[in-house]
Structure formats: structure tokens, C-alpha cells
Amino acid sequence: MLEEVREIVGATLKLGPRAASLRADTALLGNLPELDSMAVVAVITALEEHYGFSVSDDEISADTFATLGSLAEFVQAKLS
């Protein structure tokens, strides 16, 4: 799950080879300059399309995008 989320985040934010360095404990918000409010929406949309689930606005928080691991946990919870 973490690897798939890493690939989606990397592709959506166009991180190129930097995406390979993202680990579960890598901070996202405030750490990746590419991850602004519009990019958050783009990442959520990419996750929705890839996994086939829907995310409502009230499900998204800064905690969801705190780290790559927290984002992967969110995706796992949506799939459960």
C-alpha cells in the first residue's frame, strides 16, 4: 500500500526521482513545496481514481497529509 501511495503522490506532484526517497515517516505538508492546497486536491483525486473510492471534504485533515505513512493509512482505512 505504501509503495502504491508513494508512486501516486510522486506522479501527481511530478517529483521525479525524489519520489523514491519518500518513506512512511516523510513529512508531506510543510515539507514538500509542491504540496499546496491545489496539489492536495489533485492527490485526493488521483487516489480516488486509482482505488475507486470517494473522499468527502470532512474526511480530509492536516493529519491525513502529515506523513506518507498517515496518507497510506487513510487509504487503507477507506478500502476496509
C-alpha positions in Angstrom: 0.0 0.0 0.0 2.8 2.5 1.0 4.6 1.9 -2.3 1.4 2.5 -4.4 0.6 5.7 -2.5 4.3 6.8 -2.9 4.0 6.3 -6.7 0.7 8.2 -6.9 2.0 11.1 -4.8 5.2 11.2 -6.8 3.5 11.1 -10.2 0.8 13.7 -9.2 3.3 16.1 -7.7 5.8 15.4 -10.5 8.6 14.7 -8.0 10.6 12.6 -10.5 13.4 10.6 -8.8 12.8 12.4 -5.5 9.7 10.2 -5.0 11.9 7.2 -4.4 13.2 8.9 -1.2 9.8 9.2 0.4 9.4 6.9 3.4 6.5 6.2 5.7 7.8 8.9 8.2 8.5 11.5 5.5 6.6 14.7 6.3 4.4 15.9 3.4 2.6 19.1 4.4 5.2 21.8 5.0 8.0 19.6 3.7 7.2 19.2 0.0 6.9 22.7 -1.6 4.9 21.0 -4.4 2.1 20.0 -1.9 0.0 23.2 -1.8 -3.8 23.2 -1.4 -4.4 22.6 -5.1 -2.0 19.7 -5.1 -3.8 18.1 -2.1 -7.0 18.1 -4.2 -5.0 16.6 -7.1 -3.6 13.8 -4.9 -7.0 13.0 -3.4 -8.5 12.9 -6.9 -5.7 10.6 -8.1 -6.2 8.3 -5.1 -10.0 8.2 -5.7 -9.5 7.3 -9.4 -6.8 4.7 -8.6 -8.6 2.9 -5.8 -12.2 3.6 -6.8 -13.4 5.2 -3.6 -14.8 8.6 -2.8 -13.5 11.1 -0.2 -15.7 13.8 1.3 -14.4 17.1 2.4 -14.9 16.4 6.1 -12.6 13.4 5.9 -9.6 15.4 4.9 -7.4 17.0 7.6 -3.8 18.1 8.0 -3.3 14.9 9.9 -4.1 12.9 6.8 -1.3 14.5 4.9 1.1 14.8 7.8 3.4 11.9 6.5 3.4 9.5 3.6 2.5 6.8 6.2 -0.5 8.7 7.5 -1.8 9.1 3.9 -1.3 5.4 3.3 -3.2 4.6 6.5 -6.0 6.8 5.3 -6.2 5.0 2.0 -6.1 1.6 3.8 -9.0 2.7 6.1 -11.0 3.8 3.0 -10.5 0.4 1.4 -11.5 -1.5 4.6 
